[in-house]
């Protein structure tokens, strides 16, 4: 990897953060209030990411994006269209930018249907795939489509392009997404993360097999309340996992 990426990786990979308890004046069952508070936590740079618990807002037969067999077959076809990007040792391809791009031999029907049915978001804005071979890397970057404000009350939560990272193919836990000031995102196959939109991040594949990630920008739109419920349930789960880990260490 280049010197910029190496220095960023070493400076931030061992950092950490804690999820703070909800303020006493916020009803933990009120998705709108909790969701706004969580987004403000991100904007205030108090948390590095949220692992989105999509199972909590979907039917019992819900299947994670990364585990859907038909989507994985589509991803395998998409990867064949990736080309080197000028941001490190990584290949990528854009499959959606206000419309689905036609890629020879790569049908995106199942992928598109999953986003429509399960994502708790109303509109796709852009979808990219990045593939990192072993020792591949992406240099420090922040590719927000729109810079968010520092105040959730002045942020258009219905139209804001929310940046998500979806883990499609992982070398165990060895492909590290390092977020500035917050450490390594616990990336695992199938997980979907909303990463702090203000901070830079780099990606370094220290594993022995490739990593494939989908990066999607979505708008909550008419599913705004469902998305805020998703944030609420995801944050509650993060707090429970944190408490369990604290108890195990104690």
MIKE-677424 format. One record per atom (N, C-alpha, C): residue number from 1; residue in one letter; atom name; x, y, z negated. Coordinates in steps of 0.2 Angstrom, whole numbers, plus 5000, padded with zeros to 4 digits. Atoms other than C-alpha are relative to their C-alpha. Layout:
N
REC|NUM|A|CA|X|Y|Z
...
! end
This chain:
250
REC|1|X|N|5004|4994|5000
REC|1|X|CA|5000|5000|5000
REC|1|X|C|5004|5006|5000
REC|2|X|N|4996|4994|5000
REC|2|X|CA|5006|5018|5002
REC|2|X|C|5001|5003|4993
REC|3|X|N|4998|4998|5007
REC|3|X|CA|5013|5028|4988
REC|3|X|C|4994|5004|4997
REC|4|X|N|5006|4996|5003
REC|4|X|CA|4997|5039|4986
REC|4|X|C|4995|4995|4996
REC|5|X|N|5005|5005|5003
REC|5|X|CA|4986|5023|4983
REC|5|X|C|5004|4997|4994
REC|6|X|N|4997|5003|5006
REC|6|X|CA|4999|5015|4972
REC|6|X|C|5000|5004|4994
REC|7|X|N|5000|4995|5005
REC|7|X|CA|5001|5030|4961
REC|7|X|C|4993|5001|4997
REC|8|X|N|5007|4999|5003
REC|8|X|CA|4982|5032|4959
REC|8|X|C|4998|4993|4997
REC|9|X|N|5002|5007|5003
REC|9|X|CA|4979|5013|4956
REC|9|X|C|5004|4999|4993
REC|10|X|N|4997|5001|5007
REC|10|X|CA|4992|5013|4942
REC|10|X|C|4998|5005|4995
REC|11|X|N|5002|4995|5005
REC|11|X|CA|4986|5029|4934
REC|11|X|C|4993|4999|4997
REC|12|X|N|5007|5000|5002
REC|12|X|CA|4968|5024|4933
REC|12|X|C|4997|4993|4999
REC|13|X|N|5003|5006|5000
REC|13|X|CA|4966|5005|4934
REC|13|X|C|4999|4997|4992
REC|14|X|N|5001|5003|5006
REC|14|X|CA|4967|5002|4915
REC|14|X|C|4996|5005|4995
REC|15|X|N|5004|4996|5003
REC|15|X|CA|4956|5016|4910
REC|15|X|C|4993|4997|4999
REC|16|X|N|5007|5004|5002
REC|16|X|CA|4938|5012|4902
REC|16|X|C|4996|5006|4998
REC|17|X|N|5005|4995|5003
REC|17|X|CA|4922|5021|4896
REC|17|X|C|4995|4996|4997
REC|18|X|N|5006|5003|5004
REC|18|X|CA|4907|5017|4885
REC|18|X|C|4994|5003|5002
REC|19|X|N|5007|4998|4999
REC|19|X|CA|4889|5018|4889
REC|19|X|C|4997|5003|4993
REC|20|X|N|5003|4997|5006
REC|20|X|CA|4881|5030|4876
REC|20|X|C|4993|4999|4999
REC|21|X|N|5007|5001|5002
REC|21|X|CA|4865|5027|4867
REC|21|X|C|4996|5005|5003
REC|22|X|N|5004|4995|4998
REC|22|X|CA|4850|5036|4873
REC|22|X|C|4999|5005|4995
REC|23|X|N|5002|4995|5005
REC|23|X|CA|4846|5052|4864
REC|23|X|C|4994|4999|4997
REC|24|X|N|5006|5001|5003
REC|24|X|CA|4833|5051|4851
REC|24|X|C|4994|5003|5002
REC|25|X|N|5006|4996|4997
REC|25|X|CA|4821|5063|4860
REC|25|X|C|4998|4997|5006
REC|26|X|N|5002|5003|4994
REC|26|X|CA|4820|5052|4875
REC|26|X|C|4997|4993|4999
REC|27|X|N|5004|5006|5001
REC|27|X|CA|4807|5038|4875
REC|27|X|C|5003|4995|5005
REC|28|X|N|4996|5005|4996
REC|28|X|CA|4817|5022|4881
REC|28|X|C|4996|4997|5006
REC|29|X|N|5005|5003|4995
REC|29|X|CA|4801|5016|4891
REC|29|X|C|4998|5005|5005
REC|30|X|N|5002|4995|4995
REC|30|X|CA|4799|5032|4901
REC|30|X|C|5006|5000|5006
REC|31|X|N|4995|5001|4995
REC|31|X|CA|4808|5028|4917
REC|31|X|C|5003|5007|5003
REC|32|X|N|4998|4993|4997
REC|32|X|CA|4808|5046|4924
REC|32|X|C|5005|5003|4995
REC|33|X|N|4995|4997|5005
REC|33|X|CA|4816|5053|4908
REC|33|X|C|5007|4997|5000
REC|34|X|N|4993|5003|5001
REC|34|X|CA|4829|5040|4906
REC|34|X|C|5004|5000|5006
REC|35|X|N|4997|5000|4994
REC|35|X|CA|4833|5039|4924
REC|35|X|C|5004|5007|5002
REC|36|X|N|4997|4994|4999
REC|36|X|CA|4836|5058|4925
REC|36|X|C|5006|5001|4995
REC|37|X|N|4994|4999|5005
REC|37|X|CA|4847|5057|4909
REC|37|X|C|5006|4996|5003
REC|38|X|N|4995|5004|4997
REC|38|X|CA|4857|5043|4917
REC|38|X|C|5004|5003|5006
REC|39|X|N|4997|4996|4994
REC|39|X|CA|4860|5053|4933
REC|39|X|C|5004|5006|4997
REC|40|X|N|4996|4994|5003
REC|40|X|CA|4866|5068|4922
REC|40|X|C|5006|4997|4997
REC|41|X|N|4994|5003|5003
REC|41|X|CA|4878|5056|4913
REC|41|X|C|5005|4999|5006
REC|42|X|N|4995|5001|4994
REC|42|X|CA|4886|5052|4930
REC|42|X|C|5002|5007|5002
REC|43|X|N|4998|4993|4998
REC|43|X|CA|4886|5071|4935
REC|43|X|C|5005|5003|4995
REC|44|X|N|4996|4997|5005
REC|44|X|CA|4894|5075|4919
REC|44|X|C|5007|4996|4999
REC|45|X|N|4993|5004|5000
REC|45|X|CA|4908|5062|4922
REC|45|X|C|5000|4996|4993
REC|46|X|N|5000|5004|5006
REC|46|X|CA|4903|5052|4906
REC|46|X|C|5000|4993|5001
REC|47|X|N|5000|5007|4998
REC|47|X|CA|4901|5035|4915
REC|47|X|C|5002|5000|5007
REC|48|X|N|4996|5001|4993
REC|48|X|CA|4910|5028|4930
REC|48|X|C|4995|4996|5005
REC|49|X|N|5005|5003|4996
REC|49|X|CA|4896|5017|4937
REC|49|X|C|4994|4997|4997
REC|50|X|N|5005|5004|5002
REC|50|X|CA|4880|5008|4935
REC|50|X|C|4999|4994|5004
REC|51|X|N|5002|5007|4997
REC|51|X|CA|4877|4989|4939
REC|51|X|C|4993|5000|5001
REC|52|X|N|5007|5000|4999
REC|52|X|CA|4860|4990|4947
REC|52|X|C|4997|4993|4999
REC|53|X|N|5004|5007|5002
REC|53|X|CA|4848|4976|4940
REC|53|X|C|4994|5000|5004
REC|54|X|N|5006|5000|4995
REC|54|X|CA|4837|4974|4956
REC|54|X|C|4995|4995|4998
REC|55|X|N|5005|5005|5002
REC|55|X|CA|4830|4958|4949
REC|55|X|C|4994|5003|4995
REC|56|X|N|5005|4997|5005
REC|56|X|CA|4821|4969|4936
REC|56|X|C|4994|5003|5003
REC|57|X|N|5006|4996|4996
REC|57|X|CA|4810|4978|4949
REC|57|X|C|4998|4996|5006
REC|58|X|N|5002|5005|4994
REC|58|X|CA|4807|4963|4961
REC|58|X|C|4996|4994|4997
REC|59|X|N|5004|5006|5002
REC|59|X|CA|4796|4948|4961
REC|59|X|C|5005|4994|4998
REC|60|X|N|4996|5006|5003
REC|60|X|CA|4802|4931|4953
REC|60|X|C|5004|4997|5005
REC|61|X|N|4996|5004|4995
REC|61|X|CA|4808|4924|4970
REC|61|X|C|5005|5005|5003
REC|62|X|N|4995|4996|4997
REC|62|X|CA|4819|4939|4973
REC|62|X|C|5007|4997|5000
REC|63|X|N|4993|5003|4999
REC|63|X|CA|4837|4934|4980
REC|63|X|C|5004|5006|5001
REC|64|X|N|4995|4995|4999
REC|64|X|CA|4852|4945|4978
REC|64|X|C|5002|5001|5007
REC|65|X|N|4998|4999|4993
REC|65|X|CA|4858|4953|4994
REC|65|X|C|5006|4995|5002
REC|66|X|N|4994|5004|4999
REC|66|X|CA|4875|4944|4993
REC|66|X|C|4999|4993|5000
REC|67|X|N|5002|5007|5001
REC|67|X|CA|4867|4927|4990
REC|67|X|C|4995|4998|5005
REC|68|X|N|5004|5001|4995
REC|68|X|CA|4855|4928|5004
REC|68|X|C|5003|4996|5006
REC|69|X|N|4997|5004|4995
REC|69|X|CA|4860|4914|5017
REC|69|X|C|5000|5003|5006
REC|70|X|N|5001|4997|4993
REC|70|X|CA|4853|4923|5032
REC|70|X|C|5004|5006|5001
REC|71|X|N|4996|4994|5000
REC|71|X|CA|4861|4939|5027
REC|71|X|C|5007|4999|5000
REC|72|X|N|4993|5002|5000
REC|72|X|CA|4878|4931|5024
REC|72|X|C|5002|4998|5007
REC|73|X|N|4998|5002|4993
REC|73|X|CA|4877|4924|5042
REC|73|X|C|5000|5006|5004
REC|74|X|N|5000|4994|4996
REC|74|X|CA|4873|4941|5049
REC|74|X|C|5006|5004|4998
REC|75|X|N|4993|4997|5002
REC|75|X|CA|4888|4948|5039
REC|75|X|C|5006|4997|5003
REC|76|X|N|4995|5004|4997
REC|76|X|CA|4899|4935|5046
REC|76|X|C|5001|5003|5008
REC|77|X|N|5000|4997|4993
REC|77|X|CA|4894|4942|5064
REC|77|X|C|5003|5007|5000
REC|78|X|N|4998|4993|5000
REC|78|X|CA|4896|4960|5059
REC|78|X|C|5008|5001|4999
REC|79|X|N|4992|5000|5002
REC|79|X|CA|4914|4957|5052
REC|79|X|C|5004|5000|5006
REC|80|X|N|4996|5001|4993
REC|80|X|CA|4919|4952|5070
REC|80|X|C|5001|5007|5003
REC|81|X|N|5000|4993|4997
REC|81|X|CA|4916|4970|5075
REC|81|X|C|5004|5005|4997
REC|82|X|N|4996|4995|5004
REC|82|X|CA|4926|4979|5062
REC|82|X|C|5007|5001|5004
REC|83|X|N|4994|4998|4997
REC|83|X|CA|4941|4989|5068
REC|83|X|C|5004|5004|4995
REC|84|X|N|4995|4997|5005
REC|84|X|CA|4956|4997|5059
REC|84|X|C|4997|5007|4999
REC|85|X|N|5002|4993|5002
REC|85|X|CA|4951|5013|5049
REC|85|X|C|5006|5004|4998
REC|86|X|N|4994|4995|5002
REC|86|X|CA|4963|5028|5046
REC|86|X|C|5001|5001|4993
REC|87|X|N|5000|4998|5007
REC|87|X|CA|4961|5027|5027
REC|87|X|C|5004|4994|4996
REC|88|X|N|4996|5005|5003
REC|88|X|CA|4973|5012|5023
REC|88|X|C|5000|4994|5004
REC|89|X|N|4999|5006|4997
REC|89|X|CA|4975|4994|5027
REC|89|X|C|4993|4996|5000
REC|90|X|N|5007|5003|5001
REC|90|X|CA|4956|4990|5030
REC|90|X|C|4997|5001|5007
REC|91|X|N|5004|5000|4993
REC|91|X|CA|4944|4987|5045
REC|91|X|C|4993|5002|4998
REC|92|X|N|5007|4998|5001
REC|92|X|CA|4926|4994|5046
REC|92|X|C|4996|5001|5006
REC|93|X|N|5005|4999|4995
REC|93|X|CA|4911|4996|5056
REC|93|X|C|4994|5003|4997
REC|94|X|N|5007|4997|5002
REC|94|X|CA|4895|5007|5055
REC|94|X|C|4995|4996|5003
REC|95|X|N|5006|5004|4997
REC|95|X|CA|4879|4997|5057
REC|95|X|C|4994|5004|5000
REC|96|X|N|5006|4996|5000
REC|96|X|CA|4867|5010|5053
REC|96|X|C|5001|5008|4999
REC|97|X|N|4999|4993|5001
REC|97|X|CA|4867|5029|5055
REC|97|X|C|4993|5004|5002
REC|98|X|N|5007|4998|4998
REC|98|X|CA|4848|5035|5055
REC|98|X|C|4997|4995|5005
REC|99|X|N|5003|5005|4996
REC|99|X|CA|4845|5020|5066
REC|99|X|C|5005|4994|5000
REC|100|X|N|4996|5006|4999
REC|100|X|CA|4852|5002|5068
REC|100|X|C|5004|5000|5006
REC|101|X|N|4996|5000|4994
REC|101|X|CA|4867|5001|5080
REC|101|X|C|4999|4993|5002
REC|102|X|N|5000|5006|4997
REC|102|X|CA|4867|4987|5092
REC|102|X|C|5007|4997|5001
REC|103|X|N|4993|5003|4999
REC|103|X|CA|4882|4975|5090
REC|103|X|C|4999|4993|5003
REC|104|X|N|5001|5006|4996
REC|104|X|CA|4884|4961|5102
REC|104|X|C|5000|4994|4996
REC|105|X|N|5000|5007|5004
REC|105|X|CA|4879|4944|5094
REC|105|X|C|4999|5001|4993
REC|106|X|N|5001|4998|5007
REC|106|X|CA|4876|4953|5077
REC|106|X|C|4993|5003|4999
REC|107|X|N|5007|4998|5002
REC|107|X|CA|4857|4953|5073
REC|107|X|C|4999|5002|4993
REC|108|X|N|5000|4998|5006
REC|108|X|CA|4853|4963|5058
REC|108|X|C|4993|5000|4997
REC|109|X|N|5007|5001|5002
REC|109|X|CA|4835|4958|5055
REC|109|X|C|4999|4999|4993
REC|110|X|N|5000|5002|5007
REC|110|X|CA|4837|4950|5038
REC|110|X|C|5002|5005|4996
REC|111|X|N|4997|4994|5004
REC|111|X|CA|4848|4964|5032
REC|111|X|C|4995|5006|4999
REC|112|X|N|5005|4995|5000
REC|112|X|CA|4835|4977|5037
REC|112|X|C|4994|4999|4996
REC|113|X|N|5006|5002|5003
REC|113|X|CA|4821|4968|5030
REC|113|X|C|5001|5000|4992
REC|114|X|N|4998|5000|5007
REC|114|X|CA|4830|4965|5013
REC|114|X|C|5000|5008|4997
REC|115|X|N|5000|4993|5003
REC|115|X|CA|4833|4984|5011
REC|115|X|C|4993|5003|5000
REC|116|X|N|5007|4997|5000
REC|116|X|CA|4814|4988|5016
REC|116|X|C|4997|4997|4994
REC|117|X|N|5005|5003|5005
REC|117|X|CA|4807|4975|5003
REC|117|X|C|5003|5001|4993
REC|118|X|N|4998|5001|5007
REC|118|X|CA|4819|4975|4988
REC|118|X|C|5004|5006|4997
REC|119|X|N|4995|4996|5002
REC|119|X|CA|4830|4990|4987
REC|119|X|C|4998|5006|4995
REC|120|X|N|5002|4994|5004
REC|120|X|CA|4819|5002|4977
REC|120|X|C|5001|5006|5003
REC|121|X|N|4999|4994|4996
REC|121|X|CA|4823|5015|4990
REC|121|X|C|4996|5000|5006
REC|122|X|N|5004|4999|4995
REC|122|X|CA|4813|5022|5003
REC|122|X|C|5003|5000|5007
REC|123|X|N|4997|4998|4993
REC|123|X|CA|4825|5027|5017
REC|123|X|C|5008|4998|5000
REC|124|X|N|4993|5001|4999
REC|124|X|CA|4842|5021|5023
REC|124|X|C|5003|5006|5004
REC|125|X|N|4997|4994|4997
REC|125|X|CA|4854|5035|5028
REC|125|X|C|5006|4997|5005
REC|126|X|N|4994|5002|4996
REC|126|X|CA|4870|5026|5033
REC|126|X|C|5002|4993|4997
REC|127|X|N|4998|5007|5003
REC|127|X|CA|4877|5008|5031
REC|127|X|C|5007|4999|5004
REC|128|X|N|4994|5002|4998
REC|128|X|CA|4895|5004|5033
REC|128|X|C|5002|4993|4997
REC|129|X|N|4997|5006|5003
REC|129|X|CA|4905|4987|5031
REC|129|X|C|5007|5002|5000
REC|130|X|N|4993|5000|5000
REC|130|X|CA|4923|4987|5026
REC|130|X|C|5002|4993|4998
REC|131|X|N|4997|5006|5001
REC|131|X|CA|4934|4972|5026
REC|131|X|C|5007|5000|4998
REC|132|X|N|4993|5000|5003
REC|132|X|CA|4950|4970|5016
REC|132|X|C|5003|4993|5000
REC|133|X|N|4996|5006|5001
REC|133|X|CA|4962|4956|5019
REC|133|X|C|5004|5000|4994
REC|134|X|N|4995|5000|5006
REC|134|X|CA|4974|4950|5005
REC|134|X|C|5005|5005|5001
REC|135|X|N|4995|4994|5000
REC|135|X|CA|4985|4965|5001
REC|135|X|C|4998|5006|5003
REC|136|X|N|5003|4995|4997
REC|136|X|CA|4973|4976|5010
REC|136|X|C|4999|5006|4995
REC|137|X|N|5002|4995|5005
REC|137|X|CA|4969|4993|5002
REC|137|X|C|4996|5006|5004
REC|138|X|N|5003|4994|4998
REC|138|X|CA|4959|5009|5004
REC|138|X|C|5002|5005|4996
REC|139|X|N|4997|4995|5004
REC|139|X|CA|4967|5025|4999
REC|139|X|C|4995|5004|4996
REC|140|X|N|5005|4996|5004
REC|140|X|CA|4959|5037|4986
REC|140|X|C|4996|5004|5005
REC|141|X|N|5005|4997|4995
REC|141|X|CA|4943|5044|4994
REC|141|X|C|4994|5002|4996
REC|142|X|N|5007|4999|5003
REC|142|X|CA|4926|5051|4990
REC|142|X|C|4996|5002|5006
REC|143|X|N|5004|4999|4994
REC|143|X|CA|4914|5049|5005
REC|143|X|C|4993|5002|4999
REC|144|X|N|5007|4998|5001
REC|144|X|CA|4898|5057|4998
REC|144|X|C|4998|5004|5006
REC|145|X|N|5003|4996|4995
REC|145|X|CA|4887|5063|5012
REC|145|X|C|4998|5007|4998
REC|146|X|N|5001|4994|5003
REC|146|X|CA|4882|5077|5001
REC|146|X|C|5003|5001|4993
REC|147|X|N|4997|4999|5007
REC|147|X|CA|4891|5084|4986
REC|147|X|C|4994|5002|4995
REC|148|X|N|5005|4999|5005
REC|148|X|CA|4879|5083|4971
REC|148|X|C|5001|5006|4996
REC|149|X|N|4999|4994|5004
REC|149|X|CA|4876|5098|4960
REC|149|X|C|5003|4997|4993
REC|150|X|N|4998|5002|5007
REC|150|X|CA|4882|5097|4941
REC|150|X|C|4994|4999|4996
REC|151|X|N|5006|5000|5004
REC|151|X|CA|4864|5098|4935
REC|151|X|C|4994|4996|5003
REC|152|X|N|5005|5004|4997
REC|152|X|CA|4851|5085|4938
REC|152|X|C|4994|5003|5002
REC|153|X|N|5006|4996|4999
REC|153|X|CA|4837|5098|4937
REC|153|X|C|5000|5004|5007
REC|154|X|N|4999|4997|4994
REC|154|X|CA|4844|5106|4953
REC|154|X|C|5002|4995|5006
REC|155|X|N|4999|5005|4995
REC|155|X|CA|4847|5090|4962
REC|155|X|C|4994|4997|5003
REC|156|X|N|5006|5003|4996
REC|156|X|CA|4834|5084|4975
REC|156|X|C|5000|4992|4999
REC|157|X|N|5000|5007|5001
REC|157|X|CA|4832|5066|4968
REC|157|X|C|4996|4996|5005
REC|158|X|N|5004|5004|4995
REC|158|X|CA|4820|5061|4981
REC|158|X|C|5004|5000|5007
REC|159|X|N|4997|5000|4994
REC|159|X|CA|4831|5066|4996
REC|159|X|C|5008|4999|4999
REC|160|X|N|4993|5001|5001
REC|160|X|CA|4849|5064|4988
REC|160|X|C|5002|4993|5003
REC|161|X|N|4997|5006|4998
REC|161|X|CA|4859|5051|4998
REC|161|X|C|5004|4997|4995
REC|162|X|N|4997|5004|5006
REC|162|X|CA|4863|5039|4984
REC|162|X|C|5005|4995|5003
REC|163|X|N|4995|5005|4997
REC|163|X|CA|4880|5030|4987
REC|163|X|C|5000|4994|4996
REC|164|X|N|5000|5007|5003
REC|164|X|CA|4879|5011|4984
REC|164|X|C|5006|4996|5003
REC|165|X|N|4995|5005|4998
REC|165|X|CA|4893|4998|4985
REC|165|X|C|4997|4993|4999
REC|166|X|N|5003|5007|5001
REC|166|X|CA|4887|4980|4988
REC|166|X|C|5006|4995|5002
REC|167|X|N|4995|5005|4999
REC|167|X|CA|4899|4965|4986
REC|167|X|C|4997|4994|5004
REC|168|X|N|5002|5005|4996
REC|168|X|CA|4897|4953|5000
REC|168|X|C|5004|4994|5001
REC|169|X|N|4995|5006|5000
REC|169|X|CA|4913|4942|5000
REC|169|X|C|5005|5003|4995
REC|170|X|N|4996|4998|5005
REC|170|X|CA|4924|4943|4985
REC|170|X|C|5006|4994|4998
REC|171|X|N|4995|5005|5002
REC|171|X|CA|4941|4934|4980
REC|171|X|C|5000|5000|4992
REC|172|X|N|5000|5000|5007
REC|172|X|CA|4935|4931|4963
REC|172|X|C|4999|5007|4997
REC|173|X|N|5000|4993|5003
REC|173|X|CA|4938|4947|4952
REC|173|X|C|5006|5004|5003
REC|174|X|N|4993|4998|4998
REC|174|X|CA|4954|4951|4962
REC|174|X|C|5000|5006|5005
REC|175|X|N|5000|4994|4995
REC|175|X|CA|4948|4965|4974
REC|175|X|C|4998|5006|4995
REC|176|X|N|5001|4995|5005
REC|176|X|CA|4949|4980|4963
REC|176|X|C|4998|5007|5003
REC|177|X|N|5002|4993|4998
REC|177|X|CA|4939|4996|4966
REC|177|X|C|5001|5004|4993
REC|178|X|N|4998|4997|5006
REC|178|X|CA|4947|5008|4954
REC|178|X|C|4997|5007|5001
REC|179|X|N|5003|4993|5000
REC|179|X|CA|4937|5024|4950
REC|179|X|C|5004|5005|4995
REC|180|X|N|4997|4995|5004
REC|180|X|CA|4946|5040|4944
REC|180|X|C|4998|5001|4993
REC|181|X|N|5001|4999|5007
REC|181|X|CA|4947|5041|4925
REC|181|X|C|4996|4995|4997
REC|182|X|N|5004|5004|5003
REC|182|X|CA|4936|5026|4923
REC|182|X|C|5002|4992|5000
REC|183|X|N|4998|5007|4999
REC|183|X|CA|4945|5010|4928
REC|183|X|C|4998|4996|5006
REC|184|X|N|5002|5005|4995
REC|184|X|CA|4941|4994|4938
REC|184|X|C|4992|4999|5000
REC|185|X|N|5007|5002|5000
REC|185|X|CA|4923|4991|4943
REC|185|X|C|5000|4993|5000
REC|186|X|N|5000|5008|5001
REC|186|X|CA|4918|4973|4938
REC|186|X|C|4997|4997|5006
REC|187|X|N|5003|5003|4994
REC|187|X|CA|4915|4968|4956
REC|187|X|C|4999|4993|5000
REC|188|X|N|5001|5007|4999
REC|188|X|CA|4907|4951|4959
REC|188|X|C|4995|4999|5006
REC|189|X|N|5004|5001|4994
REC|189|X|CA|4898|4943|4974
REC|189|X|C|4993|5001|4998
REC|190|X|N|5007|4998|5001
REC|190|X|CA|4880|4950|4975
REC|190|X|C|4999|5006|4996
REC|191|X|N|5002|4994|5005
REC|191|X|CA|4882|4965|4963
REC|191|X|C|5000|5006|5005
REC|192|X|N|5001|4994|4996
REC|192|X|CA|4876|4982|4969
REC|192|X|C|5002|5005|4994
REC|193|X|N|4998|4995|5005
REC|193|X|CA|4884|4997|4960
REC|193|X|C|4999|5007|5003
REC|194|X|N|5000|4992|4999
REC|194|X|CA|4880|5016|4960
REC|194|X|C|5006|5002|4996
REC|195|X|N|4994|4998|5003
REC|195|X|CA|4897|5023|4957
REC|195|X|C|5000|5008|5000
REC|196|X|N|5000|4993|5001
REC|196|X|CA|4900|5040|4950
REC|196|X|C|5002|5004|5006
REC|197|X|N|4999|4997|4993
REC|197|X|CA|4898|5052|4965
REC|197|X|C|5005|5006|5000
REC|198|X|N|4996|4995|5000
REC|198|X|CA|4910|5065|4959
REC|198|X|C|5008|4998|5000
REC|199|X|N|4993|5003|5001
REC|199|X|CA|4926|5054|4956
REC|199|X|C|5002|4997|5007
REC|200|X|N|4997|5004|4995
REC|200|X|CA|4938|5047|4969
REC|200|X|C|5001|4993|4998
REC|201|X|N|4998|5007|5002
REC|201|X|CA|4941|5029|4970
REC|201|X|C|5004|4997|5006
REC|202|X|N|4996|5004|4995
REC|202|X|CA|4953|5017|4979
REC|202|X|C|4998|4993|4999
REC|203|X|N|5001|5007|5000
REC|203|X|CA|4951|4999|4983
REC|203|X|C|5007|4996|5002
REC|204|X|N|4994|5004|4999
REC|204|X|CA|4965|4986|4982
REC|204|X|C|4999|4993|4999
REC|205|X|N|5001|5007|5001
REC|205|X|CA|4964|4968|4986
REC|205|X|C|5006|4996|4998
REC|206|X|N|4994|5004|5003
REC|206|X|CA|4976|4958|4975
REC|206|X|C|4998|4993|5000
REC|207|X|N|5002|5007|4999
REC|207|X|CA|4967|4942|4979
REC|207|X|C|5003|4996|5006
REC|208|X|N|4998|5005|4994
REC|208|X|CA|4971|4927|4991
REC|208|X|C|4996|4999|5005
REC|209|X|N|5005|5000|4995
REC|209|X|CA|4956|4929|5001
REC|209|X|C|4997|5007|5002
REC|210|X|N|5002|4993|4998
REC|210|X|CA|4947|4943|5010
REC|210|X|C|4994|5003|4996
REC|211|X|N|5006|4997|5003
REC|211|X|CA|4934|4955|5003
REC|211|X|C|4996|5004|5005
REC|212|X|N|5005|4996|4996
REC|212|X|CA|4919|4962|5012
REC|212|X|C|4995|5004|4996
REC|213|X|N|5005|4996|5004
REC|213|X|CA|4909|4976|5005
REC|213|X|C|4996|5004|5005
REC|214|X|N|5004|4996|4996
REC|214|X|CA|4894|4985|5012
REC|214|X|C|4999|5007|4996
REC|215|X|N|5001|4993|5003
REC|215|X|CA|4893|5004|5008
REC|215|X|C|4994|5003|5003
REC|216|X|N|5006|4997|4998
REC|216|X|CA|4875|5011|5009
REC|216|X|C|4998|5006|4997
REC|217|X|N|5003|4994|5003
REC|217|X|CA|4868|5028|5007
REC|217|X|C|4992|5000|5001
REC|218|X|N|5007|5001|5000
REC|218|X|CA|4850|5028|5003
REC|218|X|C|4996|5006|4996
REC|219|X|N|5004|4995|5003
REC|219|X|CA|4836|5040|4998
REC|219|X|C|4994|4997|4996
REC|220|X|N|5006|5003|5004
REC|220|X|CA|4823|5036|4984
REC|220|X|C|4993|5001|5004
REC|221|X|N|5006|4998|4996
REC|221|X|CA|4809|5045|4994
REC|221|X|C|4994|4998|4996
REC|222|X|N|5006|5001|5003
REC|222|X|CA|4792|5039|4990
REC|222|X|C|5000|4994|4995
REC|223|X|N|4999|5005|5006
REC|223|X|CA|4799|5025|4979
REC|223|X|C|5004|5003|4994
REC|224|X|N|4996|4996|5005
REC|224|X|CA|4807|5038|4968
REC|224|X|C|4998|4997|4993
REC|225|X|N|5001|5003|5007
REC|225|X|CA|4798|5031|4952
REC|225|X|C|5003|4993|4999
REC|226|X|N|4997|5007|5000
REC|226|X|CA|4803|5013|4956
REC|226|X|C|5007|5000|4999
REC|227|X|N|4993|4999|5001
REC|227|X|CA|4821|5019|4958
REC|227|X|C|5002|5002|4993
REC|228|X|N|4999|4998|5007
REC|228|X|CA|4820|5028|4941
REC|228|X|C|4999|4994|4995
REC|229|X|N|5001|5006|5004
REC|229|X|CA|4813|5012|4933
REC|229|X|C|5006|4996|5001
REC|230|X|N|4994|5004|4999
REC|230|X|CA|4828|5003|4941
REC|230|X|C|5006|5003|4996
REC|231|X|N|4995|4997|5004
REC|231|X|CA|4840|5015|4933
REC|231|X|C|4999|4999|4993
REC|232|X|N|5001|5001|5007
REC|232|X|CA|4832|5014|4917
REC|232|X|C|5001|4993|4997
REC|233|X|N|4999|5007|5002
REC|233|X|CA|4832|4995|4916
REC|233|X|C|5007|4998|5001
REC|234|X|N|4993|5002|4999
REC|234|X|CA|4850|4994|4923
REC|234|X|C|5004|5003|4994
REC|235|X|N|4996|4997|5006
REC|235|X|CA|4856|5006|4909
REC|235|X|C|4999|4996|4994
REC|236|X|N|5001|5004|5006
REC|236|X|CA|4847|4996|4895
REC|236|X|C|5004|4994|5000
REC|237|X|N|4996|5007|4999
REC|237|X|CA|4855|4980|4902
REC|237|X|C|5008|5002|4998
REC|238|X|N|4993|4998|5001
REC|238|X|CA|4872|4989|4902
REC|238|X|C|5002|5001|4992
REC|239|X|N|4999|4999|5007
REC|239|X|CA|4870|4994|4884
REC|239|X|C|5000|4993|4996
REC|240|X|N|5000|5007|5003
REC|240|X|CA|4865|4976|4879
REC|240|X|C|5006|4996|5001
REC|241|X|N|4994|5003|4998
REC|241|X|CA|4880|4969|4888
REC|241|X|C|5006|5003|4996
REC|242|X|N|4995|4996|5004
REC|242|X|CA|4891|4982|4879
REC|242|X|C|5000|4998|4993
REC|243|X|N|5001|5001|5007
REC|243|X|CA|4884|4978|4862
REC|243|X|C|5002|4992|4999
REC|244|X|N|4998|5007|5001
REC|244|X|CA|4886|4959|4865
REC|244|X|C|5008|4999|5000
REC|245|X|N|4993|5001|5000
REC|245|X|CA|4904|4961|4870
REC|245|X|C|5004|5003|4994
REC|246|X|N|4998|4997|5006
REC|246|X|CA|4907|4972|4855
REC|246|X|C|5000|4995|4994
REC|247|X|N|5001|5005|5005
REC|247|X|CA|4900|4958|4844
REC|247|X|C|5005|4994|5001
REC|248|X|N|4996|5005|4999
REC|248|X|CA|4910|4945|4852
REC|248|X|C|5008|5002|4998
REC|249|X|N|4994|4998|5001
REC|249|X|CA|4926|4955|4850
REC|249|X|C|5001|5001|4992
REC|250|X|N|4999|4999|5007
REC|250|X|CA|4922|4958|4832
REC|250|X|C|5000|4994|4996
! end
